[in-house]
Amino acid sequence: MLILPIKKKWFDMIVSGEKKEEYREIKPYWTSRLKHHLKSTIIDGFKLYRTGYVIFRNGYSNSSPAIKCHILCHIGFGKEKWGAKKNQLYYVLEISSVEEL
């Protein structure tokens, strides 16, 4: 399963349900990792989503707080209030459910 370390601010916002998306830059590194770990593909209108589970971890230690989330991944613009840069395309990881570990 894909484990993504994130800052405490974003982690807490995801846990509370306030933040519904996480972003990763469109680069070969993330393309490869997301393609490898997100196996299912669905089509909704013109959007192509890859789905699966990821673990968001608040830090890099194995003992750091972590949550398991079901996500829908697509390419799009992120929200600045959630850490994205204006007018930049990202892999958007839409969080559809959160499970504590």
Secondary structure, DSSP 8 states (H G I E B T S, - for coil): -EEEE--HHHHHHHHHT---EEEEE-SHHHHHHHHHH--EEEEETTEEEEEEEEEEESSSSTTS-EEEEEEEEEEEE--GGGT--TT-EEEEEEEEEEEE-
